Amino acid sequence: MDLEVQGRVKELAEQYGKDDLVVILGAPNVDSCLVQFETITRGDPTYAGPLAGIELGLRAFHIFEPEVKRLIDPGRYGELIETLELGLEAEAIVKALQEARGGGK
């Protein structure tokens, strides 16, 4: 997650409150997904960005998760995301993120 995105997430959390935000991740692999998740929940693990040392505790889901997929028009999902899901390690990403959340969804 680049520094600009970190700054924007921080601004939105300050503006709308942590309880009213949900972050949808789109990382292409497990490692990058977990780094993004850690950044928006516990703070930037590299201590380089606007979220360094700031625990936002935001709820986060990956675009491949069933809870998110159900909210998207199936035609649009198929058109824009499904091919990526088939070509990436979607199941591993979803499992890793669920585990990072403590087994919950």
C-alpha positions in Angstrom: 0.0 0.0 0.0 1.7 3.2 -1.1 2.1 6.3 1.0 -0.6 8.2 -0.8 -3.2 5.5 -0.2 -2.2 5.2 3.4 -2.7 9.0 3.8 -6.1 8.8 2.1 -7.2 5.9 4.3 -6.1 7.8 7.4 -8.1 10.9 6.3 -11.2 8.9 5.6 -11.0 7.2 9.0 -10.6 10.6 10.7 -13.5 12.0 8.7 -16.0 9.2 8.9 -14.9 7.2 11.9 -13.4 3.7 12.0 -16.8 2.0 12.5 -18.2 3.4 9.3 -15.4 2.2 6.9 -14.7 -1.1 5.3 -11.6 -1.6 3.2 -11.7 -3.8 0.2 -8.3 -5.2 -0.7 -7.2 -6.4 -4.1 -3.7 -7.6 -3.5 -2.6 -10.3 -6.0 -0.9 -12.6 -3.6 -1.0 -13.7 0.1 2.1 -11.8 1.2 1.0 -8.5 -0.2 -2.6 -9.0 1.1 -1.3 -9.6 4.6 0.9 -6.5 4.5 -2.0 -4.4 3.4 -4.2 -5.9 6.1 -1.6 -5.2 8.8 -1.2 -1.7 7.5 -4.9 -0.8 7.8 -5.5 -2.6 11.1 -2.2 -2.4 13.1 -0.3 0.3 11.3 2.4 0.4 8.6 4.8 -2.4 9.5 7.6 -0.6 7.7 7.1 2.5 9.8 7.6 4.6 6.7 4.1 5.8 5.8 1.3 8.0 7.3 0.0 4.9 9.2 3.3 4.2 10.9 2.4 3.4 14.5 -1.3 4.2 13.9 -3.7 1.3 14.7 -6.8 2.0 12.7 -8.4 -1.4 13.3 -10.5 -1.1 10.1 -12.5 -4.0 8.9 -11.0 -5.4 5.7 -12.0 -8.0 3.1 -10.5 -9.1 -0.2 -12.4 -8.7 -3.4 -12.3 -12.5 -3.8 -14.2 -13.2 -0.6 -17.7 -14.6 -0.9 -19.1 -11.8 1.4 -17.8 -9.2 -1.1 -18.7 -11.1 -4.3 -22.3 -11.3 -3.2 -22.5 -7.5 -3.1 -21.3 -7.1 -6.7 -23.4 -7.6 -9.8 -22.4 -11.1 -11.1 -22.1 -9.8 -14.7 -19.7 -7.0 -13.6 -17.7 -9.3 -11.4 -17.4 -11.7 -14.2 -16.4 -9.0 -16.6 -13.9 -7.2 -14.3 -12.6 -9.6 -11.6 -13.3 -13.2 -12.3 -10.4 -13.7 -14.7 -8.0 -12.3 -12.2 -9.5 -14.6 -9.5 -8.9 -17.6 -11.7 -5.3 -16.6 -12.5 -4.3 -15.8 -8.9 -4.1 -17.8 -5.7 -7.6 -16.7 -4.7 -8.3 -19.5 -2.2 -5.0 -19.0 -0.4 -5.5 -15.2 -0.3 -9.0 -15.6 1.2 -7.8 -18.2 3.7 -4.9 -16.2 4.9 -7.0 -13.1 5.4 -9.6 -15.0 7.3 -6.9 -16.4 9.5 -5.4 -12.9 10.0 -8.8 -11.7 11.2 -8.8 -14.5 13.8 -10.7 -17.1 11.8 -13.7 -14.8 11.5 -15.2 -13.4 8.4 
